[in-house]
Amino acid sequence: MSNNKIYEQMFDLDINNYTINDLKSFFKLPNGYDLLELTNKCEILTKSINQSNQPINKKKDIIYFIDKTKKILQYALEKDELTKNDTENTETIEGVTQSNMLQSNNGNPIGKILLPMSSSHQPLQTHSINTNNISGYGIISTMVNYVFNTQLRDQYFYTTPSNCTFTLPTKFENVISIQLSALQIPNVMLTFSKIRGTNQLFIEEDVTGNKAIVIIPDGNYPANDFAIILTNAINQQVLGGIPRFTVVVDQYTNKITITNSTYSFKMNIIEKELYYDCSNKEHYRLGIPDKEGADPKKPDIPPSFLFNSMGYYMGYRKVQYNGEQSYTAEGNYDTTFTNYIYFVLNDYNNCYIDNTIGVLPNYMIKSNILAVVPITAGTFSVEFNNTADNINRTRTYNSPVTISKFSIQVLNQYGEILDLYLNDYSFCISVNSAYNISQEIKQIQMTIPV
């Protein structure tokens, strides 16, 4: 069906767009009707609507329209202005203004110039446009909030909460826009993680040659607890229990310092037991060219090698440290894994333009991102996010669509699927749909006695 036909079937609930005759036809009122007849018609029509199977919000809109129509016709009846001088009046009950309107040949109301004197100008034509409708020309829309929980996702045992699909029991039809209006997600992301290789740090004493890739258990640690755990791990794994290393956190700057009481040592941030994409690290230089003995012929190490390391979260911003007995981090100890996440929703429609795009060094994350969600809740607490922060979370379609299922993904700042450790969460999708009430109005009118 073409858009024009769809628009023709929409019922206009803007009272300002009707003449008295239009409103009389709506109630099937003859000329010379009285107040009792008007009241009876209104009651019959209202009762029919209340007994219909339409959504409550639709019923409210139509009943409100009926009530306004009754007031206008009652006012016109009292003023005896229905047929005076073959002119129809459209009176607005709401507000202070009551404007006299003439009817044009095509049935649309046109304005009347008061006291035109001897002017030869034709009466000014006007048309009231309802700005609350999606096009301004009588296309009615409704917003419904749908609450989802990943506990109820498709194929629960074969999917994860951060990458799953929902099949809808009832299709969303004539959808013109959707919005992520609420998200309640647990902040359970682990900063120090074996899977991501962010729980490892290479240390080697210069004199003794004692060395190890120091590994700590997965988790999120308060600064002082982290210092104790890392101190014990270094001394056990590098020195076999000899307490030459200490790790301290400055209480005023929150900066970490690693110190060896006897020997100088080397510390490498990206050398790991599991190299991941750092396996070819020997092909990169470990410092600035012409400084620190770096080879100018080798390319720089990709920053992602540094970002995905325990040393980076500790505050260290260089890849390797050499020749000293103590190293203080340039940055602050910060166990915030990410400040934001991407909420991706694929509804299998392609008639919209992506309006949220994540920018990475070599590519952009733009496919189906519905919202970027700031993470402000503390570790192991629930993050509740809604539209109060004025971040755009709306997807507007170029034309009405039908949604029968959708898939969601929760991505970290690098565009990777977030590991929520199988913790479920809930979210709310607000669906704005156009609806056609012309047929139901006709059916209801058929129940009104002529």
LOTORGU-542844 format. One record per residue (C-alpha): x, y negated, z negated. Coordinates in Angstrom, 3 decimals, decimal comma. Layout:
residues N
<c1:X; c2:Y; c3:Z>
...
***
This chain:
residues 450
<c1:0,000; c2:0,000; c3:0,000>
<c1:1,356; c2:-3,421; c3:0,928>
<c1:2,010; c2:-6,118; c3:-1,661>
<c1:-0,753; c2:-8,270; c3:-0,138>
<c1:-3,330; c2:-5,551; c3:-0,695>
<c1:-2,102; c2:-5,019; c3:-4,230>
<c1:-2,425; c2:-8,731; c3:-4,922>
<c1:-5,930; c2:-8,818; c3:-3,464>
<c1:-7,040; c2:-6,134; c3:-5,898>
<c1:-5,765; c2:-7,967; c3:-8,980>
<c1:-8,471; c2:-9,664; c3:-11,021>
<c1:-7,762; c2:-13,273; c3:-11,954>
<c1:-8,496; c2:-13,981; c3:-15,621>
<c1:-7,689; c2:-17,687; c3:-15,392>
<c1:-11,046; c2:-19,416; c3:-15,973>
<c1:-9,837; c2:-22,576; c3:-14,261>
<c1:-9,787; c2:-20,816; c3:-10,902>
<c1:-13,583; c2:-20,259; c3:-10,761>
<c1:-16,613; c2:-22,341; c3:-9,916>
<c1:-19,945; c2:-22,122; c3:-11,711>
<c1:-21,347; c2:-19,940; c3:-8,914>
<c1:-18,373; c2:-17,571; c3:-9,233>
<c1:-19,048; c2:-17,190; c3:-12,936>
<c1:-22,793; c2:-16,680; c3:-12,359>
<c1:-21,977; c2:-13,923; c3:-9,872>
<c1:-19,702; c2:-12,284; c3:-12,415>
<c1:-22,678; c2:-11,968; c3:-14,812>
<c1:-25,180; c2:-11,366; c3:-11,978>
<c1:-27,232; c2:-14,333; c3:-13,151>
<c1:-29,966; c2:-15,817; c3:-10,911>
<c1:-30,606; c2:-19,538; c3:-10,514>
<c1:-32,682; c2:-20,843; c3:-13,394>
<c1:-31,330; c2:-18,378; c3:-15,938>
<c1:-31,904; c2:-19,088; c3:-19,628>
<c1:-29,753; c2:-18,726; c3:-22,727>
<c1:-31,335; c2:-15,409; c3:-23,751>
<c1:-30,619; c2:-13,866; c3:-20,367>
<c1:-27,017; c2:-15,127; c3:-20,476>
<c1:-26,506; c2:-13,702; c3:-23,972>
<c1:-27,936; c2:-10,312; c3:-23,005>
<c1:-25,687; c2:-10,033; c3:-19,949>
<c1:-22,653; c2:-10,941; c3:-22,041>
<c1:-23,467; c2:-8,379; c3:-24,715>
<c1:-24,009; c2:-5,591; c3:-22,168>
<c1:-20,758; c2:-6,338; c3:-20,390>
<c1:-18,758; c2:-6,585; c3:-23,620>
<c1:-20,191; c2:-3,303; c3:-24,903>
<c1:-19,305; c2:-1,547; c3:-21,640>
<c1:-15,715; c2:-2,742; c3:-21,849>
<c1:-15,337; c2:-1,683; c3:-25,482>
<c1:-16,560; c2:1,813; c3:-24,595>
<c1:-14,170; c2:2,172; c3:-21,660>
<c1:-10,887; c2:4,089; c3:-21,778>
<c1:-8,758; c2:1,079; c3:-20,973>
<c1:-5,818; c2:0,048; c3:-23,195>
<c1:-6,666; c2:-2,295; c3:-26,054>
<c1:-4,678; c2:-5,197; c3:-24,644>
<c1:-6,610; c2:-5,022; c3:-21,363>
<c1:-9,913; c2:-4,966; c3:-23,234>
<c1:-8,909; c2:-8,034; c3:-25,230>
<c1:-7,990; c2:-9,977; c3:-22,082>
<c1:-11,301; c2:-9,197; c3:-20,357>
<c1:-13,455; c2:-9,855; c3:-23,431>
<c1:-11,699; c2:-13,164; c3:-23,965>
<c1:-12,459; c2:-14,067; c3:-20,356>
<c1:-16,134; c2:-13,114; c3:-20,856>
<c1:-16,382; c2:-15,279; c3:-23,965>
<c1:-14,955; c2:-18,312; c3:-22,175>
<c1:-17,277; c2:-17,713; c3:-19,236>
<c1:-20,302; c2:-17,584; c3:-21,528>
<c1:-19,350; c2:-20,893; c3:-23,159>
<c1:-18,970; c2:-22,619; c3:-19,807>
<c1:-22,282; c2:-21,330; c3:-18,458>
<c1:-24,024; c2:-22,207; c3:-21,712>
<c1:-22,622; c2:-25,724; c3:-21,596>
<c1:-23,638; c2:-26,105; c3:-17,964>
<c1:-27,122; c2:-24,848; c3:-18,800>
<c1:-27,529; c2:-27,379; c3:-21,588>
<c1:-26,383; c2:-30,236; c3:-19,357>
<c1:-28,596; c2:-29,105; c3:-16,497>
<c1:-25,764; c2:-29,582; c3:-13,995>
<c1:-25,974; c2:-26,315; c3:-12,108>
<c1:-27,555; c2:-27,612; c3:-8,892>
<c1:-27,348; c2:-31,417; c3:-9,196>
<c1:-26,499; c2:-33,004; c3:-5,808>
<c1:-25,414; c2:-29,586; c3:-4,483>
<c1:-22,243; c2:-30,013; c3:-6,572>
<c1:-20,791; c2:-27,343; c3:-8,803>
<c1:-18,954; c2:-28,134; c3:-12,016>
<c1:-16,163; c2:-26,160; c3:-13,515>
<c1:-15,892; c2:-27,191; c3:-17,154>
<c1:-12,960; c2:-26,267; c3:-19,363>
<c1:-14,108; c2:-25,584; c3:-22,911>
<c1:-10,614; c2:-25,145; c3:-24,361>
<c1:-8,811; c2:-28,383; c3:-25,194>
<c1:-10,165; c2:-31,891; c3:-24,861>
<c1:-10,404; c2:-32,294; c3:-21,069>
<c1:-13,548; c2:-31,353; c3:-19,089>
<c1:-12,890; c2:-31,992; c3:-15,396>
<c1:-15,610; c2:-32,261; c3:-12,762>
<c1:-14,747; c2:-30,188; c3:-9,745>
<c1:-16,110; c2:-29,978; c3:-6,212>
<c1:-16,184; c2:-26,757; c3:-4,262>
<c1:-14,376; c2:-26,508; c3:-0,952>
<c1:-15,675; c2:-24,552; c3:2,024>
<c1:-13,570; c2:-21,531; c3:1,168>
<c1:-14,805; c2:-21,394; c3:-2,436>
<c1:-11,687; c2:-22,817; c3:-4,074>
<c1:-12,161; c2:-25,699; c3:-6,495>
<c1:-10,914; c2:-29,101; c3:-5,315>
<c1:-10,443; c2:-32,293; c3:-7,283>
<c1:-12,727; c2:-35,295; c3:-7,054>
<c1:-11,287; c2:-38,835; c3:-6,810>
<c1:-13,165; c2:-41,058; c3:-9,252>
<c1:-14,486; c2:-44,386; c3:-7,839>
<c1:-12,935; c2:-43,975; c3:-4,389>
<c1:-14,148; c2:-47,505; c3:-3,477>
<c1:-13,687; c2:-48,096; c3:0,244>
<c1:-10,676; c2:-45,815; c3:0,635>
<c1:-10,709; c2:-43,581; c3:3,707>
<c1:-8,545; c2:-40,926; c3:2,029>
<c1:-10,030; c2:-37,474; c3:1,645>
<c1:-10,568; c2:-36,105; c3:-1,879>
<c1:-7,365; c2:-34,731; c3:-3,414>
<c1:-7,291; c2:-30,941; c3:-3,299>
<c1:-6,054; c2:-29,192; c3:-6,416>
<c1:-5,545; c2:-25,605; c3:-7,496>
<c1:-4,786; c2:-24,390; c3:-11,005>
<c1:-1,923; c2:-21,895; c3:-11,174>
<c1:-1,705; c2:-19,599; c3:-14,170>
<c1:1,946; c2:-19,687; c3:-15,150>
<c1:1,441; c2:-16,797; c3:-17,582>
<c1:0,959; c2:-14,370; c3:-14,722>
<c1:3,982; c2:-12,853; c3:-13,028>
<c1:3,428; c2:-14,724; c3:-9,760>
<c1:1,144; c2:-17,537; c3:-10,870>
<c1:-1,613; c2:-16,261; c3:-8,566>
<c1:-3,577; c2:-13,882; c3:-10,744>
<c1:-1,294; c2:-10,844; c3:-10,931>
<c1:-1,877; c2:-9,484; c3:-14,422>
<c1:0,930; c2:-7,823; c3:-16,387>
<c1:1,190; c2:-6,098; c3:-19,739>
<c1:4,130; c2:-5,356; c3:-22,040>
<c1:4,254; c2:-2,047; c3:-23,928>
<c1:6,992; c2:-0,928; c3:-26,341>
<c1:8,077; c2:2,709; c3:-26,100>
<c1:10,180; c2:4,178; c3:-28,913>
<c1:12,589; c2:7,024; c3:-28,125>
<c1:14,732; c2:9,226; c3:-30,336>
<c1:17,634; c2:11,280; c3:-28,997>
<c1:16,453; c2:14,187; c3:-31,170>
<c1:13,697; c2:14,584; c3:-28,573>
<c1:15,911; c2:14,451; c3:-25,464>
<c1:15,809; c2:17,015; c3:-22,665>
<c1:17,946; c2:20,135; c3:-23,150>
<c1:18,948; c2:19,234; c3:-26,692>
<c1:21,498; c2:22,053; c3:-27,140>
<c1:23,264; c2:21,330; c3:-23,847>
<c1:23,581; c2:17,562; c3:-24,037>
<c1:24,873; c2:14,910; c3:-26,431>
<c1:23,072; c2:11,845; c3:-27,839>
<c1:25,378; c2:9,529; c3:-25,906>
<c1:24,755; c2:11,258; c3:-22,554>
<c1:21,264; c2:12,661; c3:-22,099>
<c1:17,966; c2:12,521; c3:-20,187>
<c1:14,312; c2:11,901; c3:-21,109>
<c1:11,434; c2:13,238; c3:-18,994>
<c1:8,312; c2:11,173; c3:-19,621>
<c1:5,018; c2:12,936; c3:-20,394>
<c1:3,234; c2:10,086; c3:-18,581>
<c1:4,749; c2:8,096; c3:-15,755>
<c1:5,385; c2:4,383; c3:-16,105>
<c1:3,681; c2:2,918; c3:-13,041>
<c1:3,814; c2:-0,522; c3:-11,416>
<c1:6,817; c2:-1,421; c3:-13,584>
<c1:8,173; c2:-4,878; c3:-12,843>
<c1:10,809; c2:-5,062; c3:-15,607>
<c1:12,218; c2:-3,170; c3:-18,584>
<c1:14,146; c2:-4,364; c3:-21,625>
<c1:16,212; c2:-2,764; c3:-24,358>
<c1:14,340; c2:-4,497; c3:-27,159>
<c1:15,824; c2:-2,536; c3:-30,091>
<c1:18,620; c2:-0,071; c3:-30,796>
<c1:19,401; c2:1,669; c3:-34,072>
<c1:22,678; c2:3,543; c3:-33,689>
<c1:25,129; c2:4,854; c3:-36,315>
<c1:28,624; c2:3,360; c3:-36,354>
<c1:30,447; c2:6,664; c3:-36,730>
<c1:33,227; c2:6,109; c3:-34,194>
<c1:36,590; c2:7,219; c3:-35,591>
<c1:39,512; c2:4,869; c3:-35,049>
<c1:42,166; c2:7,496; c3:-35,795>
<c1:41,275; c2:10,457; c3:-33,619>
<c1:43,176; c2:13,508; c3:-32,357>
<c1:40,990; c2:13,678; c3:-29,251>
<c1:41,978; c2:10,154; c3:-28,265>
<c1:45,563; c2:10,522; c3:-29,462>
<c1:45,240; c2:7,615; c3:-31,895>
<c1:46,413; c2:9,529; c3:-34,988>
<c1:50,082; c2:9,978; c3:-33,952>
<c1:53,310; c2:7,991; c3:-34,373>
<c1:56,880; c2:8,992; c3:-33,401>
<c1:59,667; c2:8,265; c3:-35,952>
<c1:63,394; c2:9,215; c3:-35,843>
<c1:66,167; c2:8,392; c3:-38,333>
<c1:69,302; c2:7,123; c3:-36,602>
<c1:71,971; c2:8,758; c3:-38,811>
<c1:70,410; c2:12,076; c3:-39,734>
<c1:68,530; c2:12,655; c3:-36,487>
<c1:65,460; c2:13,722; c3:-38,455>
<c1:62,447; c2:13,085; c3:-36,261>
<c1:58,824; c2:14,021; c3:-35,816>
<c1:55,607; c2:12,974; c3:-34,234>
<c1:53,764; c2:12,050; c3:-37,415>
<c1:50,089; c2:13,062; c3:-37,398>
<c1:47,405; c2:11,992; c3:-39,860>
<c1:43,882; c2:13,470; c3:-40,211>
<c1:41,030; c2:11,985; c3:-38,180>
<c1:39,105; c2:9,232; c3:-39,899>
<c1:38,641; c2:5,566; c3:-40,746>
<c1:40,754; c2:4,392; c3:-43,668>
<c1:40,756; c2:1,322; c3:-45,911>
<c1:44,128; c2:-0,435; c3:-45,676>
<c1:45,546; c2:0,697; c3:-49,027>
<c1:44,418; c2:4,306; c3:-48,560>
<c1:45,943; c2:4,315; c3:-45,078>
<c1:49,311; c2:3,145; c3:-46,444>
<c1:49,394; c2:5,998; c3:-48,976>
<c1:48,352; c2:8,634; c3:-46,437>
<c1:50,879; c2:7,499; c3:-43,796>
<c1:53,720; c2:7,259; c3:-46,345>
<c1:53,148; c2:10,852; c3:-47,423>
<c1:52,780; c2:12,053; c3:-43,818>
<c1:56,070; c2:10,443; c3:-42,688>
<c1:58,100; c2:11,737; c3:-45,615>
<c1:56,649; c2:15,251; c3:-45,322>
<c1:56,775; c2:15,625; c3:-41,541>
<c1:60,056; c2:13,759; c3:-40,832>
<c1:62,111; c2:14,387; c3:-43,981>
<c1:60,534; c2:17,513; c3:-45,472>
<c1:59,349; c2:15,688; c3:-48,560>
<c1:62,289; c2:13,329; c3:-49,277>
<c1:60,704; c2:9,939; c3:-50,198>
<c1:62,804; c2:7,525; c3:-48,134>
<c1:59,913; c2:5,945; c3:-46,174>
<c1:57,327; c2:3,571; c3:-47,602>
<c1:54,318; c2:1,983; c3:-45,947>
<c1:52,810; c2:-1,127; c3:-47,524>
<c1:49,996; c2:-3,520; c3:-46,567>
<c1:50,385; c2:-7,181; c3:-47,471>
<c1:47,307; c2:-8,160; c3:-49,456>
<c1:47,347; c2:-11,714; c3:-48,100>
<c1:48,055; c2:-11,130; c3:-44,394>
<c1:46,797; c2:-7,524; c3:-44,038>
<c1:49,987; c2:-6,729; c3:-42,107>
<c1:51,706; c2:-3,352; c3:-42,376>
<c1:55,431; c2:-2,885; c3:-43,017>
<c1:57,203; c2:0,477; c3:-42,625>
<c1:60,553; c2:0,696; c3:-44,418>
<c1:63,323; c2:3,296; c3:-44,806>
<c1:65,303; c2:2,819; c3:-48,009>
<c1:68,566; c2:4,277; c3:-46,621>
<c1:68,866; c2:4,430; c3:-42,826>
<c1:67,762; c2:2,545; c3:-39,760>
<c1:65,223; c2:4,337; c3:-37,636>
<c1:63,445; c2:4,279; c3:-34,292>
<c1:59,695; c2:4,066; c3:-33,975>
<c1:57,838; c2:4,722; c3:-30,702>
<c1:54,139; c2:3,841; c3:-30,481>
<c1:53,092; c2:5,837; c3:-27,402>
<c1:55,117; c2:9,051; c3:-27,757>
<c1:52,636; c2:11,690; c3:-28,834>
<c1:52,255; c2:15,395; c3:-29,343>
<c1:49,533; c2:15,271; c3:-26,703>
<c1:50,685; c2:12,847; c3:-24,053>
<c1:47,405; c2:12,491; c3:-22,164>
<c1:48,105; c2:9,938; c3:-19,414>
<c1:51,397; c2:9,002; c3:-21,175>
<c1:53,105; c2:12,219; c3:-19,924>
<c1:55,120; c2:10,291; c3:-17,348>
<c1:56,204; c2:7,577; c3:-19,780>
<c1:59,875; c2:8,033; c3:-18,794>
<c1:59,030; c2:6,433; c3:-15,464>
<c1:58,183; c2:3,147; c3:-17,224>
<c1:60,460; c2:0,677; c3:-18,957>
<c1:60,014; c2:0,351; c3:-22,705>
<c1:60,664; c2:-3,371; c3:-23,041>
<c1:60,944; c2:-6,737; c3:-21,335>
<c1:63,391; c2:-6,849; c3:-18,345>
<c1:66,825; c2:-8,345; c3:-19,178>
<c1:65,991; c2:-7,926; c3:-22,883>
<c1:66,109; c2:-4,961; c3:-25,230>
<c1:68,051; c2:-3,006; c3:-22,615>
<c1:64,973; c2:-2,521; c3:-20,412>
<c1:65,441; c2:-1,240; c3:-16,884>
<c1:64,190; c2:-3,955; c3:-14,487>
<c1:63,684; c2:-1,377; c3:-11,731>
<c1:60,964; c2:0,434; c3:-13,649>
<c1:57,380; c2:-0,838; c3:-13,866>
<c1:55,779; c2:-1,971; c3:-17,105>
<c1:53,941; c2:0,579; c3:-19,203>
<c1:50,178; c2:0,234; c3:-18,681>
<c1:48,661; c2:-1,662; c3:-21,642>
<c1:46,125; c2:1,142; c3:-22,098>
<c1:48,972; c2:3,369; c3:-23,355>
<c1:49,470; c2:0,898; c3:-26,200>
<c1:45,779; c2:0,253; c3:-26,898>
<c1:45,115; c2:3,965; c3:-27,359>
<c1:47,659; c2:4,462; c3:-30,108>
<c1:47,760; c2:4,517; c3:-33,884>
<c1:50,454; c2:1,851; c3:-33,850>
<c1:48,157; c2:-0,610; c3:-32,087>
<c1:45,481; c2:-0,321; c3:-34,789>
<c1:48,233; c2:-0,754; c3:-37,373>
<c1:49,084; c2:-4,075; c3:-35,725>
<c1:52,231; c2:-3,158; c3:-33,760>
<c1:52,314; c2:-4,758; c3:-30,328>
<c1:55,544; c2:-3,395; c3:-28,859>
<c1:56,039; c2:0,112; c3:-27,517>
<c1:59,345; c2:0,852; c3:-29,258>
<c1:61,280; c2:-0,481; c3:-32,264>
<c1:65,026; c2:0,222; c3:-32,677>
<c1:67,996; c2:-0,320; c3:-35,023>
<c1:66,295; c2:-1,655; c3:-38,153>
<c1:65,398; c2:-0,229; c3:-41,534>
<c1:62,091; c2:-2,074; c3:-41,713>
<c1:59,441; c2:-3,137; c3:-39,202>
<c1:56,539; c2:-5,469; c3:-39,945>
<c1:53,589; c2:-5,409; c3:-37,553>
<c1:52,943; c2:-8,464; c3:-35,401>
<c1:49,184; c2:-8,119; c3:-35,757>
<c1:46,841; c2:-7,242; c3:-38,604>
<c1:45,726; c2:-3,803; c3:-39,668>
<c1:42,293; c2:-3,397; c3:-38,062>
<c1:40,353; c2:-0,156; c3:-37,821>
<c1:37,603; c2:-1,583; c3:-35,619>
<c1:37,374; c2:0,927; c3:-32,812>
<c1:35,242; c2:-1,398; c3:-30,684>
<c1:33,281; c2:-4,619; c3:-31,097>
<c1:30,667; c2:-3,697; c3:-28,502>
<c1:29,218; c2:-0,834; c3:-26,495>
<c1:27,432; c2:-0,521; c3:-23,159>
<c1:23,923; c2:0,951; c3:-23,048>
<c1:23,439; c2:2,518; c3:-19,616>
<c1:19,983; c2:3,502; c3:-18,338>
<c1:19,503; c2:5,180; c3:-14,968>
<c1:15,804; c2:5,225; c3:-14,009>
<c1:16,512; c2:6,595; c3:-10,520>
<c1:15,225; c2:3,463; c3:-8,803>
<c1:17,490; c2:1,362; c3:-6,653>
<c1:15,439; c2:-1,797; c3:-6,233>
<c1:17,212; c2:-4,052; c3:-8,691>
<c1:20,496; c2:-5,902; c3:-8,981>
<c1:22,876; c2:-5,061; c3:-11,833>
<c1:23,166; c2:-8,128; c3:-14,058>
<c1:25,560; c2:-6,809; c3:-16,726>
<c1:29,056; c2:-5,872; c3:-15,570>
<c1:32,075; c2:-4,792; c3:-17,611>
<c1:35,404; c2:-6,026; c3:-16,240>
<c1:38,442; c2:-3,703; c3:-16,459>
<c1:41,914; c2:-4,181; c3:-14,914>
<c1:41,361; c2:-1,961; c3:-11,867>
<c1:37,597; c2:-1,680; c3:-11,531>
<c1:34,266; c2:-2,876; c3:-12,885>
<c1:31,663; c2:-1,032; c3:-14,918>
<c1:28,394; c2:-2,079; c3:-13,357>
<c1:26,271; c2:0,936; c3:-12,481>
<c1:22,956; c2:0,902; c3:-14,393>
<c1:24,146; c2:-1,061; c3:-17,437>
<c1:20,995; c2:-2,280; c3:-19,148>
<c1:22,656; c2:-4,045; c3:-22,081>
<c1:25,881; c2:-4,840; c3:-23,876>
<c1:25,380; c2:-4,296; c3:-27,616>
<c1:27,611; c2:-5,959; c3:-30,245>
<c1:28,715; c2:-3,699; c3:-33,107>
<c1:28,554; c2:-5,632; c3:-36,361>
<c1:27,689; c2:-2,919; c3:-38,884>
<c1:30,367; c2:-1,488; c3:-41,142>
<c1:31,891; c2:1,934; c3:-40,674>
<c1:29,499; c2:4,844; c3:-41,303>
<c1:26,491; c2:2,559; c3:-41,496>
<c1:23,618; c2:2,107; c3:-39,049>
<c1:23,804; c2:-0,664; c3:-36,480>
<c1:20,413; c2:-2,293; c3:-35,806>
<c1:20,331; c2:-4,503; c3:-32,757>
<c1:17,473; c2:-6,429; c3:-31,156>
<c1:16,968; c2:-9,420; c3:-28,871>
<c1:17,564; c2:-12,035; c3:-31,598>
<c1:21,131; c2:-12,654; c3:-30,380>
<c1:19,801; c2:-13,912; c3:-26,997>
<c1:21,966; c2:-11,480; c3:-25,012>
<c1:20,186; c2:-10,517; c3:-21,816>
<c1:18,954; c2:-6,922; c3:-21,948>
<c1:16,317; c2:-7,090; c3:-19,200>
<c1:16,240; c2:-5,371; c3:-15,813>
<c1:13,884; c2:-6,944; c3:-13,277>
<c1:12,825; c2:-4,976; c3:-10,219>
<c1:12,462; c2:-6,417; c3:-6,732>
<c1:9,066; c2:-4,719; c3:-6,430>
<c1:6,900; c2:-2,553; c3:-8,735>
<c1:8,394; c2:0,899; c3:-9,389>
<c1:7,375; c2:4,186; c3:-10,959>
<c1:9,537; c2:5,732; c3:-13,670>
<c1:9,046; c2:9,419; c3:-14,467>
<c1:12,361; c2:10,088; c3:-16,193>
<c1:15,567; c2:8,317; c3:-17,054>
<c1:19,068; c2:9,140; c3:-18,231>
<c1:21,063; c2:7,177; c3:-20,778>
<c1:24,744; c2:6,867; c3:-21,621>
<c1:26,500; c2:4,996; c3:-24,395>
<c1:29,944; c2:3,796; c3:-23,281>
<c1:32,870; c2:2,313; c3:-25,156>
<c1:34,757; c2:-0,811; c3:-24,067>
<c1:36,743; c2:1,224; c3:-21,517>
<c1:33,681; c2:2,690; c3:-19,830>
<c1:34,130; c2:6,106; c3:-21,470>
<c1:31,239; c2:8,052; c3:-22,997>
<c1:31,213; c2:7,304; c3:-26,704>
<c1:31,683; c2:10,195; c3:-29,116>
<c1:28,955; c2:9,869; c3:-31,761>
<c1:29,766; c2:13,303; c3:-33,194>
<c1:26,272; c2:14,512; c3:-32,303>
<c1:24,590; c2:11,923; c3:-34,519>
<c1:21,175; c2:11,028; c3:-33,113>
<c1:19,712; c2:7,540; c3:-32,883>
<c1:16,584; c2:5,690; c3:-31,752>
<c1:15,897; c2:2,875; c3:-29,316>
<c1:12,946; c2:0,915; c3:-27,959>
<c1:12,304; c2:0,163; c3:-24,304>
<c1:9,814; c2:-2,613; c3:-23,535>
<c1:8,081; c2:-1,917; c3:-20,230>
<c1:6,404; c2:-4,770; c3:-18,373>
<c1:3,884; c2:-3,451; c3:-15,834>
<c1:1,471; c2:-4,997; c3:-13,379>
<c1:-2,000; c2:-3,488; c3:-13,573>
<c1:-5,059; c2:-3,487; c3:-11,339>
<c1:-8,354; c2:-4,112; c3:-13,101>
<c1:-10,502; c2:-4,983; c3:-10,093>
<c1:-11,902; c2:-1,453; c3:-9,782>
<c1:-12,756; c2:-1,159; c3:-13,468>
<c1:-14,477; c2:-4,557; c3:-13,387>
<c1:-16,596; c2:-3,381; c3:-10,454>
<c1:-17,529; c2:-0,189; c3:-12,297>
<c1:-18,498; c2:-2,110; c3:-15,406>
<c1:-20,564; c2:-4,577; c3:-13,378>
<c1:-22,522; c2:-1,679; c3:-11,935>
<c1:-23,850; c2:-0,966; c3:-15,427>
<c1:-25,315; c2:-4,458; c3:-15,779>
<c1:-29,034; c2:-4,672; c3:-14,837>
<c1:-29,814; c2:-7,025; c3:-11,953>
***
